[in-house]
Amino acid sequence: MKKYILLVLAFIFLIVSFILSWYSDELLCFLFIFKVLLDILFLILLSIFLIIILKITISKEKKLVNYLTTIVLLISAIIFILPMRFIKAKVEFKLYKNERNEVINMVRNGKIKVDEYGNAKLPDKYRKISTSGEIFIYQNDEEGCVVGFWIFRGLQSGSVELIYSLNGKKNIYENETGHDLTRIEEWDKNWYYVNTDY
């Protein structure tokens, strides 16, 4: 059992790496300083652990368990640096498509209350489909409907939204509030992944 301890620790690192990456935006929004410190601590521990296991594997014990441990640690490092926000948004786009369409219908029918700034709190059932539990309604009239679901509500590094636009990209550009759009990618008819500089 003793020889498998490093492999078990490597799998724990893999799980922690996935959790820190998958829930990165939530942690960043609610626990900014804690998230930064946690990332730094994780990277330091991962680096130390990787150096130790590489030394053991290369110089002393060339066992299969040590090679497996090294591979698991390298996968942990790769997961940690993957563009997880984009990957998670893609997965959730498919998972929450029906709920988001229901919300669009509610917006079109005036069943969601909007404040003077265009923000609207989602009913409890739908809070999971937008990171902050709110949506931003850029436009909702006879000429079109443009609604943003938050993927990441920016700090200094910009924001990311999944935007529904009834009339395509044109309406997204027309309804933007003067901020630069750094990326627009069409994911489906009327649905766009949008990065902004705010």
N, CA and C atoms as a LAMMPS dump frame, in Angstrom:
ITEM: TIMESTEP
0
ITEM: NUMBER OF ATOMS
594
ITEM: BOX BOUNDS ff ff ff
-5.0000000000000000e+02 5.0000000000000000e+02
-5.0000000000000000e+02 5.0000000000000000e+02
-5.0000000000000000e+02 5.0000000000000000e+02
ITEM: ATOMS id mol type element x y z
1 1 1 N 0.821 -1.207 0
2 1 2 C 0 0 0
3 1 3 C 0.859 1.264 0
4 2 1 N 2.011 1.171 0.659
5 2 2 C 2.882 2.337 0.791
6 2 3 C 3.323 2.871 -0.578
7 3 1 N 3.574 1.957 -1.514
8 3 2 C 4.057 2.389 -2.822
9 3 3 C 2.983 3.092 -3.649
10 4 1 N 1.726 2.958 -3.25
11 4 2 C 0.624 3.595 -3.99
12 4 3 C 0.221 4.951 -3.406
13 5 1 N 0.841 5.362 -2.314
14 5 2 C 0.475 6.627 -1.672
15 5 3 C 0.678 7.807 -2.631
16 6 1 N 1.796 7.825 -3.338
17 6 2 C 2.045 8.928 -4.273
18 6 3 C 1.022 8.941 -5.407
19 7 1 N 0.621 7.756 -5.862
20 7 2 C -0.39 7.679 -6.916
21 7 3 C -1.739 8.191 -6.406
22 8 1 N -2.097 7.831 -5.2
23 8 2 C -3.349 8.325 -4.594
24 8 3 C -3.293 9.855 -4.462
25 9 1 N -2.156 10.376 -3.985
26 9 2 C -1.986 11.838 -3.885
27 9 3 C -2.095 12.498 -5.26
28 10 1 N -1.553 11.848 -6.279
29 10 2 C -1.625 12.393 -7.639
30 10 3 C -3.08 12.481 -8.103
31 11 1 N -3.878 11.454 -7.792
32 11 2 C -5.294 11.496 -8.158
33 11 3 C -6.04 12.585 -7.384
34 12 1 N -5.635 12.816 -6.129
35 12 2 C -6.23 13.917 -5.362
36 12 3 C -5.894 15.249 -6.034
37 13 1 N -4.656 15.402 -6.477
38 13 2 C -4.261 16.612 -7.21
39 13 3 C -5.09 16.759 -8.491
40 14 1 N -5.342 15.663 -9.17
41 14 2 C -6.14 15.69 -10.4
42 14 3 C -7.558 16.196 -10.117
43 15 1 N -8.159 15.685 -9.069
44 15 2 C -9.516 16.101 -8.706
45 15 3 C -9.54 17.577 -8.307
46 16 1 N -8.581 17.99 -7.485
47 16 2 C -8.51 19.395 -7.055
48 16 3 C -8.267 20.313 -8.256
49 17 1 N -7.413 19.878 -9.163
50 17 2 C -7.125 20.661 -10.365
51 17 3 C -8.392 20.871 -11.186
52 18 1 N -9.166 19.814 -11.349
53 18 2 C -10.411 19.918 -12.117
54 18 3 C -11.392 20.856 -11.418
55 19 1 N -11.55 20.707 -10.11
56 19 2 C -12.495 21.552 -9.359
57 19 3 C -12.078 23.02 -9.423
58 20 1 N -10.785 23.295 -9.214
59 20 2 C -10.304 24.68 -9.27
60 20 3 C -10.495 25.286 -10.655
61 21 1 N -10.347 24.485 -11.687
62 21 2 C -10.513 24.989 -13.051
63 21 3 C -11.981 25.142 -13.423
64 22 1 N -12.792 24.122 -13.126
65 22 2 C -14.204 24.132 -13.516
66 22 3 C -14.974 25.242 -12.795
67 23 1 N -14.675 25.436 -11.512
68 23 2 C -15.393 26.443 -10.722
69 23 3 C -14.576 27.717 -10.543
70 24 1 N -13.635 27.943 -11.402
71 24 2 C -12.742 29.093 -11.308
72 24 3 C -13.494 30.428 -11.266
73 25 1 N -14.46 30.607 -12.164
74 25 2 C -15.188 31.877 -12.215
75 25 3 C -16.017 32.116 -10.959
76 26 1 N -16.667 31.071 -10.459
77 26 2 C -17.463 31.211 -9.242
78 26 3 C -16.571 31.584 -8.067
79 27 1 N -15.423 30.907 -7.956
80 27 2 C -14.484 31.223 -6.886
81 27 3 C -13.949 32.645 -7.031
82 28 1 N -13.671 33.037 -8.261
83 28 2 C -13.136 34.367 -8.527
84 28 3 C -14.146 35.455 -8.165
85 29 1 N -15.41 35.215 -8.469
86 29 2 C -16.457 36.214 -8.183
87 29 3 C -16.684 36.396 -6.68
88 30 1 N -16.666 35.28 -5.95
89 30 2 C -17.054 35.355 -4.545
90 30 3 C -15.882 35.368 -3.572
91 31 1 N -14.767 34.808 -3.976
92 31 2 C -13.622 34.69 -3.072
93 31 3 C -12.34 35.083 -3.795
94 32 1 N -12.295 36.291 -4.32
95 32 2 C -11.212 36.713 -5.207
96 32 3 C -9.827 36.451 -4.624
97 33 1 N -9.547 36.978 -3.44
98 33 2 C -8.218 36.822 -2.83
99 33 3 C -7.954 35.352 -2.52
100 34 1 N -8.953 34.677 -1.991
101 34 2 C -8.817 33.257 -1.667
102 34 3 C -8.496 32.456 -2.918
103 35 1 N -9.149 32.76 -4.033
104 35 2 C -8.93 32.044 -5.295
105 35 3 C -7.501 32.228 -5.785
106 36 1 N -7.011 33.439 -5.749
107 36 2 C -5.648 33.716 -6.194
108 36 3 C -4.637 32.962 -5.315
109 37 1 N -4.814 33.034 -4.01
110 37 2 C -3.915 32.327 -3.092
111 37 3 C -3.993 30.816 -3.277
112 38 1 N -5.197 30.313 -3.477
113 38 2 C -5.398 28.884 -3.692
114 38 3 C -4.706 28.414 -4.968
115 39 1 N -4.816 29.196 -6.031
116 39 2 C -4.134 28.856 -7.289
117 39 3 C -2.614 28.83 -7.116
118 40 1 N -2.086 29.832 -6.447
119 40 2 C -0.632 29.902 -6.234
120 40 3 C -0.17 28.711 -5.396
121 41 1 N -0.883 28.439 -4.305
122 41 2 C -0.534 27.31 -3.444
123 41 3 C -0.615 25.995 -4.221
124 42 1 N -1.663 25.816 -5.002
125 42 2 C -1.82 24.59 -5.781
126 42 3 C -0.666 24.411 -6.763
127 43 1 N -0.302 25.48 -7.467
128 43 2 C 0.793 25.389 -8.446
129 43 3 C 2.136 25.081 -7.781
130 44 1 N 2.372 25.68 -6.627
131 44 2 C 3.617 25.411 -5.894
132 44 3 C 3.668 23.943 -5.459
133 45 1 N 2.582 23.456 -4.847
134 45 2 C 2.539 22.063 -4.392
135 45 3 C 2.637 21.087 -5.563
136 46 1 N 1.952 21.387 -6.648
137 46 2 C 2.004 20.537 -7.835
138 46 3 C 3.433 20.472 -8.393
139 47 1 N 4.094 21.617 -8.455
140 47 2 C 5.474 21.658 -8.96
141 47 3 C 6.412 20.851 -8.073
142 48 1 N 6.303 21.033 -6.766
143 48 2 C 7.158 20.288 -5.828
144 48 3 C 6.913 18.793 -5.96
145 49 1 N 5.647 18.41 -5.988
146 49 2 C 5.282 16.999 -6.087
147 49 3 C 5.78 16.396 -7.397
148 50 1 N 5.645 17.138 -8.486
149 50 2 C 6.103 16.669 -9.795
150 50 3 C 7.626 16.491 -9.818
151 51 1 N 8.348 17.423 -9.223
152 51 2 C 9.818 17.319 -9.157
153 51 3 C 10.231 16.095 -8.34
154 52 1 N 9.568 15.884 -7.21
155 52 2 C 9.89 14.733 -6.354
156 52 3 C 9.655 13.422 -7.099
157 53 1 N 8.494 13.297 -7.73
158 53 2 C 8.177 12.026 -8.408
159 53 3 C 9.073 11.814 -9.625
160 54 1 N 9.441 12.883 -10.315
161 54 2 C 10.363 12.746 -11.451
162 54 3 C 11.746 12.292 -10.98
163 55 1 N 12.211 12.841 -9.863
164 55 2 C 13.507 12.427 -9.304
165 55 3 C 13.488 10.948 -8.93
166 56 1 N 12.41 10.533 -8.281
167 56 2 C 12.294 9.124 -7.879
168 56 3 C 12.266 8.227 -9.114
169 57 1 N 11.483 8.62 -10.107
170 57 2 C 11.328 7.792 -11.309
171 57 3 C 12.61 7.715 -12.118
172 58 1 N 13.266 8.835 -12.296
173 58 2 C 14.469 8.876 -13.145
174 58 3 C 15.665 8.237 -12.462
175 59 1 N 15.895 8.573 -11.197
176 59 2 C 17.145 8.138 -10.569
177 59 3 C 17.06 6.825 -9.804
178 60 1 N 15.958 6.561 -9.127
179 60 2 C 15.948 5.411 -8.226
180 60 3 C 15.071 4.264 -8.723
181 61 1 N 13.784 4.486 -8.655
182 61 2 C 12.862 3.376 -8.868
183 61 3 C 12.067 3.556 -10.15
184 62 1 N 12.417 2.802 -11.15
185 62 2 C 11.714 2.871 -12.431
186 62 3 C 10.563 1.871 -12.405
187 63 1 N 9.544 2.191 -11.626
188 63 2 C 8.385 1.308 -11.488
189 63 3 C 7.192 1.911 -12.222
190 64 1 N 6.294 1.037 -12.625
191 64 2 C 5.089 1.458 -13.345
192 64 3 C 4.266 2.46 -12.53
193 65 1 N 4.166 2.237 -11.23
194 65 2 C 3.377 3.132 -10.375
195 65 3 C 3.944 4.553 -10.398
196 66 1 N 5.251 4.684 -10.478
197 66 2 C 5.863 6.018 -10.525
198 66 3 C 5.59 6.696 -11.865
199 67 1 N 5.62 5.918 -12.949
200 67 2 C 5.289 6.487 -14.26
201 67 3 C 3.818 6.925 -14.311
202 68 1 N 2.941 6.096 -13.74
203 68 2 C 1.508 6.452 -13.689
204 68 3 C 1.288 7.728 -12.873
205 69 1 N 1.998 7.818 -11.759
206 69 2 C 1.892 9.014 -10.912
207 69 3 C 2.329 10.256 -11.689
208 70 1 N 3.429 10.145 -12.424
209 70 2 C 3.92 11.266 -13.231
210 70 3 C 2.89 11.669 -14.28
211 71 1 N 2.303 10.683 -14.939
212 71 2 C 1.299 10.969 -15.97
213 71 3 C 0.083 11.668 -15.372
214 72 1 N -0.393 11.183 -14.231
215 72 2 C -1.559 11.795 -13.575
216 72 3 C -1.245 13.242 -13.174
217 73 1 N -0.041 13.482 -12.68
218 73 2 C 0.35 14.849 -12.302
219 73 3 C 0.431 15.769 -13.529
220 74 1 N 0.953 15.241 -14.615
221 74 2 C 1.016 16.048 -15.844
222 74 3 C -0.383 16.365 -16.361
223 75 1 N -1.298 15.402 -16.273
224 75 2 C -2.693 15.657 -16.665
225 75 3 C -3.295 16.737 -15.769
226 76 1 N -2.978 16.697 -14.48
227 76 2 C -3.464 17.738 -13.537
228 76 3 C -2.991 19.119 -13.969
229 77 1 N -1.726 19.203 -14.345
230 77 2 C -1.165 20.487 -14.786
231 77 3 C -1.838 20.96 -16.072
232 78 1 N -2.077 20.036 -17
233 78 2 C -2.732 20.401 -18.259
234 78 3 C -4.154 20.891 -18.005
235 79 1 N -4.891 20.185 -17.157
236 79 2 C -6.265 20.602 -16.824
237 79 3 C -6.255 22.006 -16.235
238 80 1 N -5.263 22.272 -15.397
239 80 2 C -5.203 23.567 -14.722
240 80 3 C -4.988 24.726 -15.698
241 81 1 N -4.319 24.455 -16.831
242 81 2 C -4.039 25.54 -17.774
243 81 3 C -4.975 25.546 -18.994
244 82 1 N -5.887 24.577 -19.076
245 82 2 C -6.849 24.557 -20.185
246 82 3 C -7.787 25.766 -20.116
247 83 1 N -8.331 26.203 -21.265
248 83 2 C -9.314 27.304 -21.244
249 83 3 C -10.666 26.778 -20.738
250 84 1 N -10.729 26.502 -19.451
251 84 2 C -11.885 25.824 -18.865
252 84 3 C -13.167 26.654 -18.947
253 85 1 N -13.04 27.978 -18.92
254 85 2 C -14.237 28.819 -19.036
255 85 3 C -14.956 28.532 -20.353
256 86 1 N -14.191 28.454 -21.419
257 86 2 C -14.746 28.188 -22.744
258 86 3 C -15.332 26.776 -22.809
259 87 1 N -14.589 25.798 -22.293
260 87 2 C -15.041 24.399 -22.304
261 87 3 C -16.323 24.249 -21.491
262 88 1 N -16.344 24.85 -20.307
263 88 2 C -17.526 24.774 -19.439
264 88 3 C -18.72 25.452 -20.11
265 89 1 N -18.487 26.599 -20.747
266 89 2 C -19.571 27.306 -21.429
267 89 3 C -20.155 26.444 -22.544
268 90 1 N -19.303 25.737 -23.282
269 90 2 C -19.771 24.837 -24.346
270 90 3 C -20.643 23.717 -23.781
271 91 1 N -20.18 23.107 -22.693
272 91 2 C -20.935 22.02 -22.062
273 91 3 C -22.279 22.54 -21.557
274 92 1 N -22.25 23.675 -20.84
275 92 2 C -23.482 24.228 -20.287
276 92 3 C -24.419 24.769 -21.364
277 93 1 N -23.868 25.166 -22.507
278 93 2 C -24.708 25.615 -23.612
279 93 3 C -25.654 24.489 -24.029
280 94 1 N -25.113 23.296 -24.125
281 94 2 C -25.945 22.143 -24.497
282 94 3 C -26.877 21.742 -23.351
283 95 1 N -26.348 21.75 -22.116
284 95 2 C -27.148 21.335 -20.96
285 95 3 C -28.339 22.26 -20.686
286 96 1 N -28.124 23.566 -20.827
287 96 2 C -29.139 24.544 -20.421
288 96 3 C -29.874 25.195 -21.586
289 97 1 N -29.757 24.617 -22.762
290 97 2 C -30.353 25.256 -23.94
291 97 3 C -31.866 25.44 -23.793
292 98 1 N -32.557 24.411 -23.331
293 98 2 C -34.013 24.512 -23.171
294 98 3 C -34.391 25.58 -22.149
295 99 1 N -33.688 25.6 -21.014
296 99 2 C -33.987 26.595 -19.971
297 99 3 C -33.727 28.014 -20.481
298 100 1 N -32.651 28.197 -21.238
299 100 2 C -32.349 29.523 -21.775
300 100 3 C -33.411 29.949 -22.785
301 101 1 N -33.887 29.009 -23.591
302 101 2 C -34.969 29.338 -24.529
303 101 3 C -36.255 29.702 -23.788
304 102 1 N -36.523 29.019 -22.672
305 102 2 C -37.69 29.37 -21.853
306 102 3 C -37.559 30.802 -21.327
307 103 1 N -36.35 31.158 -20.883
308 103 2 C -36.119 32.519 -20.379
309 103 3 C -36.305 33.543 -21.501
310 104 1 N -35.815 33.239 -22.698
311 104 2 C -36.002 34.147 -23.832
312 104 3 C -37.493 34.375 -24.075
313 105 1 N -38.284 33.311 -24.041
314 105 2 C -39.735 33.449 -24.218
315 105 3 C -40.35 34.3 -23.107
316 106 1 N -39.865 34.124 -21.878
317 106 2 C -40.361 34.934 -20.763
318 106 3 C -40.018 36.407 -20.965
319 107 1 N -38.815 36.682 -21.454
320 107 2 C -38.408 38.067 -21.734
321 107 3 C -39.307 38.65 -22.815
322 108 1 N -39.501 37.902 -23.908
323 108 2 C -40.326 38.372 -25.032
324 108 3 C -41.762 38.66 -24.6
325 109 1 N -42.258 37.866 -23.633
326 109 2 C -43.638 38.032 -23.16
327 109 3 C -43.759 38.969 -21.964
328 110 1 N -42.655 39.586 -21.562
329 110 2 C -42.687 40.548 -20.455
330 110 3 C -42.884 39.928 -19.089
331 111 1 N -42.531 38.667 -18.924
332 111 2 C -42.734 37.981 -17.646
333 111 3 C -41.536 38.096 -16.71
334 112 1 N -40.461 38.739 -17.175
335 112 2 C -39.286 38.955 -16.326
336 112 3 C -39.129 40.452 -16.13
337 113 1 N -39.032 40.864 -14.87
338 113 2 C -38.899 42.292 -14.555
339 113 3 C -37.472 42.762 -14.787
340 114 1 N -37.358 43.897 -15.43
341 114 2 C -36.057 44.474 -15.77
342 114 3 C -35.888 45.782 -15.005
343 115 1 N -34.685 45.992 -14.422
344 115 2 C -34.449 47.271 -13.753
345 115 3 C -34.078 48.338 -14.783
346 116 1 N -33.861 49.558 -14.319
347 116 2 C -33.602 50.678 -15.241
348 116 3 C -32.288 50.544 -16.001
349 117 1 N -31.41 49.644 -15.561
350 117 2 C -30.122 49.464 -16.227
351 117 3 C -30.123 48.301 -17.226
352 118 1 N -31.211 47.545 -17.274
353 118 2 C -31.306 46.415 -18.194
354 118 3 C -31.042 45.065 -17.54
355 119 1 N -30.738 45.063 -16.238
356 119 2 C -30.512 43.804 -15.518
357 119 3 C -31.838 43.195 -15.102
358 120 1 N -31.885 41.875 -15.096
359 120 2 C -33.088 41.177 -14.651
360 120 3 C -32.677 39.951 -13.851
361 121 1 N -33.235 39.84 -12.636
362 121 2 C -32.967 38.658 -11.817
363 121 3 C -33.786 37.5 -12.356
364 122 1 N -33.146 36.363 -12.438
365 122 2 C -33.841 35.175 -12.921
366 122 3 C -34.604 34.501 -11.782
367 123 1 N -35.741 33.87 -12.106
368 123 2 C -36.431 33.065 -11.087
369 123 3 C -35.493 31.963 -10.582
370 124 1 N -35.695 31.509 -9.36
371 124 2 C -34.814 30.522 -8.73
372 124 3 C -34.524 29.319 -9.619
373 125 1 N -35.528 28.849 -10.313
374 125 2 C -35.39 27.67 -11.177
375 125 3 C -34.324 27.865 -12.26
376 126 1 N -34.104 29.132 -12.664
377 126 2 C -33.219 29.419 -13.793
378 126 3 C -31.884 30.062 -13.393
379 127 1 N -31.648 30.263 -12.118
380 127 2 C -30.433 30.975 -11.684
381 127 3 C -29.136 30.332 -12.154
382 128 1 N -29.147 29.013 -12.283
383 128 2 C -27.934 28.288 -12.661
384 128 3 C -27.491 28.568 -14.094
385 129 1 N -28.365 29.132 -14.931
386 129 2 C -28.031 29.295 -16.349
387 129 3 C -27.276 30.586 -16.642
388 130 1 N -27.085 31.414 -15.624
389 130 2 C -26.302 32.636 -15.76
390 130 3 C -25.492 32.79 -14.476
391 131 1 N -24.192 32.946 -14.6
392 131 2 C -23.297 32.905 -13.453
393 131 3 C -23.777 33.742 -12.268
394 132 1 N -24.235 34.948 -12.512
395 132 2 C -24.653 35.825 -11.42
396 132 3 C -26.116 35.649 -11.041
397 133 1 N -26.823 34.761 -11.742
398 133 2 C -28.257 34.608 -11.479
399 133 3 C -29.068 35.718 -12.113
400 134 1 N -28.416 36.527 -12.956
401 134 2 C -29.074 37.632 -13.648
402 134 3 C -28.792 37.526 -15.145
403 135 1 N -29.627 38.196 -15.902
404 135 2 C -29.376 38.355 -17.328
405 135 3 C -29.364 39.851 -17.624
406 136 1 N -28.824 40.197 -18.783
407 136 2 C -28.835 41.599 -19.205
408 136 3 C -29.647 41.672 -20.489
409 137 1 N -30.653 42.521 -20.49
410 137 2 C -31.521 42.663 -21.656
411 137 3 C -31.106 43.926 -22.402
412 138 1 N -30.437 43.711 -23.528
413 138 2 C -29.971 44.815 -24.358
414 138 3 C -31.121 45.394 -25.175
415 139 1 N -31.994 44.528 -25.651
416 139 2 C -33.098 44.968 -26.502
417 139 3 C -34.239 43.968 -26.39
418 140 1 N -35.453 44.485 -26.327
419 140 2 C -36.644 43.637 -26.356
420 140 3 C -37.802 44.484 -26.853
421 141 1 N -37.929 44.556 -28.172
422 141 2 C -39.003 45.329 -28.787
423 141 3 C -39.391 44.698 -30.115
424 142 1 N -40.21 45.407 -30.888
425 142 2 C -40.68 44.871 -32.171
426 142 3 C -39.525 44.615 -33.143
427 143 1 N -38.457 45.364 -32.994
428 143 2 C -37.33 45.255 -33.927
429 143 3 C -36.362 44.124 -33.593
430 144 1 N -36.439 43.587 -32.397
431 144 2 C -35.539 42.493 -32.058
432 144 3 C -35.439 42.214 -30.575
433 145 1 N -34.676 41.201 -30.278
434 145 2 C -34.454 40.793 -28.888
435 145 3 C -32.985 40.395 -28.746
436 146 1 N -32.298 41.028 -27.794
437 146 2 C -30.901 40.706 -27.506
438 146 3 C -30.774 40.55 -25.993
439 147 1 N -30.431 39.339 -25.567
440 147 2 C -30.354 39.028 -24.141
441 147 3 C -29.015 38.35 -23.849
442 148 1 N -28.315 38.836 -22.814
443 148 2 C -27.028 38.272 -22.424
444 148 3 C -27.126 37.436 -21.167
445 149 1 N -26.621 36.225 -21.233
446 149 2 C -26.502 35.338 -20.078
447 149 3 C -25.037 35.362 -19.664
448 150 1 N -24.774 35.7 -18.408
449 150 2 C -23.386 35.849 -17.949
450 150 3 C -22.698 34.501 -17.814
451 151 1 N -21.523 34.428 -18.402
452 151 2 C -20.628 33.298 -18.181
453 151 3 C -19.579 33.746 -17.168
454 152 1 N -19.082 34.971 -17.365
455 152 2 C -18.17 35.587 -16.401
456 152 3 C -18.431 37.078 -16.411
457 153 1 N -18.81 37.602 -15.263
458 153 2 C -19.092 39.028 -15.14
459 153 3 C -17.819 39.704 -14.68
460 154 1 N -17.155 40.342 -15.609
461 154 2 C -15.781 40.775 -15.488
462 154 3 C -15.385 41.653 -14.336
463 155 1 N -14.118 41.526 -14.044
464 155 2 C -13.45 42.409 -13.099
465 155 3 C -12.576 43.317 -13.954
466 156 1 N -11.297 43.048 -14.013
467 156 2 C -10.394 43.834 -14.847
468 156 3 C -10.151 43.193 -16.211
469 157 1 N -10.414 41.895 -16.311
470 157 2 C -10.024 41.163 -17.508
471 157 3 C -11.13 41.02 -18.549
472 158 1 N -12.226 41.714 -18.401
473 158 2 C -13.305 41.617 -19.369
474 158 3 C -14.399 40.665 -18.918
475 159 1 N -15.498 40.712 -19.662
476 159 2 C -16.64 39.864 -19.367
477 159 3 C -16.869 38.885 -20.504
478 160 1 N -17.583 37.82 -20.176
479 160 2 C -17.952 36.829 -21.176
480 160 3 C -19.446 36.567 -21.019
481 161 1 N -20.145 36.616 -22.151
482 161 2 C -21.585 36.362 -22.141
483 161 3 C -21.948 35.382 -23.246
484 162 1 N -23.023 34.685 -23.014
485 162 2 C -23.674 33.931 -24.072
486 162 3 C -24.873 34.787 -24.446
487 163 1 N -24.872 35.305 -25.665
488 163 2 C -25.906 36.267 -26.059
489 163 3 C -26.84 35.656 -27.087
490 164 1 N -28.128 35.819 -26.78
491 164 2 C -29.166 35.469 -27.751
492 164 3 C -29.495 36.747 -28.512
493 165 1 N -29.432 36.685 -29.834
494 165 2 C -29.775 37.849 -30.653
495 165 3 C -30.677 37.395 -31.793
496 166 1 N -31.909 37.823 -31.751
497 166 2 C -32.907 37.402 -32.727
498 166 3 C -32.501 37.736 -34.158
499 167 1 N -31.82 38.867 -34.341
500 167 2 C -31.435 39.302 -35.684
501 167 3 C -29.936 39.179 -35.956
502 168 1 N -29.264 38.274 -35.267
503 168 2 C -27.855 37.994 -35.538
504 168 3 C -26.881 38.977 -34.926
505 169 1 N -25.639 38.9 -35.418
506 169 2 C -24.534 39.711 -34.885
507 169 3 C -24.821 41.198 -34.962
508 170 1 N -25.489 41.608 -36.02
509 170 2 C -25.768 43.031 -36.247
510 170 3 C -26.406 43.672 -35.011
511 171 1 N -27.372 43.001 -34.426
512 171 2 C -28.044 43.552 -33.244
513 171 3 C -27.139 43.582 -32.017
514 172 1 N -26.194 42.662 -31.938
515 172 2 C -25.258 42.676 -30.811
516 172 3 C -24.401 43.937 -30.89
517 173 1 N -23.865 44.223 -32.07
518 173 2 C -23.045 45.429 -32.256
519 173 3 C -23.86 46.698 -32.008
520 174 1 N -25.1 46.736 -32.494
521 174 2 C -25.945 47.925 -32.341
522 174 3 C -26.31 48.199 -30.896
523 175 1 N -26.446 47.16 -30.092
524 175 2 C -26.911 47.317 -28.708
525 175 3 C -25.786 47.373 -27.686
526 176 1 N -24.562 47.265 -28.132
527 176 2 C -23.443 47.331 -27.202
528 176 3 C -23.339 48.755 -26.646
529 177 1 N -22.892 48.876 -25.412
530 177 2 C -22.91 50.164 -24.705
531 177 3 C -21.614 50.959 -24.857
532 178 1 N -20.951 50.828 -25.976
533 178 2 C -19.73 51.591 -26.188
534 178 3 C -18.465 50.845 -25.813
535 179 1 N -18.601 49.628 -25.337
536 179 2 C -17.43 48.815 -24.989
537 179 3 C -17.019 47.985 -26.186
538 180 1 N -15.729 47.705 -26.274
539 180 2 C -15.225 46.891 -27.378
540 180 3 C -15.613 45.43 -27.201
541 181 1 N -16.031 44.817 -28.291
542 181 2 C -16.278 43.383 -28.316
543 181 3 C -15.009 42.738 -28.848
544 182 1 N -14.374 41.922 -28.021
545 182 2 C -13.091 41.348 -28.426
546 182 3 C -13.24 40.006 -29.132
547 183 1 N -14.416 39.414 -29.015
548 183 2 C -14.651 38.125 -29.688
549 183 3 C -16.148 37.875 -29.789
550 184 1 N -16.59 37.471 -30.97
551 184 2 C -17.959 36.998 -31.169
552 184 3 C -17.87 35.713 -31.977
553 185 1 N -18.42 34.661 -31.402
554 185 2 C -18.386 33.36 -32.068
555 185 3 C -19.804 32.788 -32.077
556 186 1 N -20.307 32.476 -33.251
557 186 2 C -21.657 31.919 -33.351
558 186 3 C -21.63 30.445 -32.967
559 187 1 N -22.477 30.076 -31.998
560 187 2 C -22.541 28.69 -31.546
561 187 3 C -23.741 27.954 -32.103
562 188 1 N -24.772 28.701 -32.421
563 188 2 C -25.99 28.122 -32.963
564 188 3 C -26.788 29.281 -33.54
565 189 1 N -27.874 28.989 -34.226
566 189 2 C -28.674 30.072 -34.778
567 189 3 C -29.149 30.99 -33.651
568 190 1 N -28.79 32.265 -33.758
569 190 2 C -29.159 33.324 -32.798
570 190 3 C -28.384 33.274 -31.475
571 191 1 N -27.447 32.361 -31.302
572 191 2 C -26.694 32.25 -30.054
573 191 3 C -25.219 32.527 -30.315
574 192 1 N -24.626 33.422 -29.475
575 192 2 C -23.248 33.866 -29.679
576 192 3 C -22.478 33.869 -28.364
577 193 1 N -21.241 33.412 -28.455
578 193 2 C -20.296 33.507 -27.338
579 193 3 C -19.553 34.817 -27.543
580 194 1 N -19.646 35.73 -26.551
581 194 2 C -19.136 37.087 -26.728
582 194 3 C -18.206 37.475 -25.582
583 195 1 N -17.008 37.943 -25.945
584 195 2 C -16.068 38.523 -24.967
585 195 3 C -16.085 40.033 -25.135
586 196 1 N -16.071 40.757 -24.022
587 196 2 C -16.02 42.212 -24.065
588 196 3 C -14.844 42.693 -23.216
589 197 1 N -14.546 43.974 -23.328
590 197 2 C -13.429 44.525 -22.566
591 197 3 C -13.855 45.108 -21.217
592 198 1 N -15.081 44.868 -20.781
593 198 2 C -15.543 45.405 -19.478
594 198 3 C -15.98 44.306 -18.552
